[in-house]
Amino acid sequence: MKTKMSVEDRDTGFLFLDTDNAPSDAVPMELTLAKGVTFDMIEDDDQVVWLATNTSIRVVRRETVDFQNSSFEKEWPIPSCTICLTTEDHDTLMNS
């Protein structure tokens, strides 16, 4: 799924599903969900881990990631992003 991501700081990111209505600083990212991950799970850090490259995000089940032995050279864990449809969703969250 084509998305755009905007990062506020090291721990806060926003993923925009409507790429035409994302902030101008948001970068294109291809979002994929690994087998067994459903869309309703992706903001639950107890169930999933977000793995990123410079152009993609893959959401995987937490138990499939070996944090002790992975080098994370090709993709790396990032904090779960807040899902937004448009910039208005983002603005509402930032002003509340």
Buried (B, 14 or more C-beta within 10 A) or exposed (E): EEBBBBBEEEEEBBBBBEEEBBBEEBEEBEBEBEEEBEEEBBBEEEBBBBBBEEEBBBBBBBEEBEEEEEEEEEBEBBBBBBBBEBBEBBEEEEEE
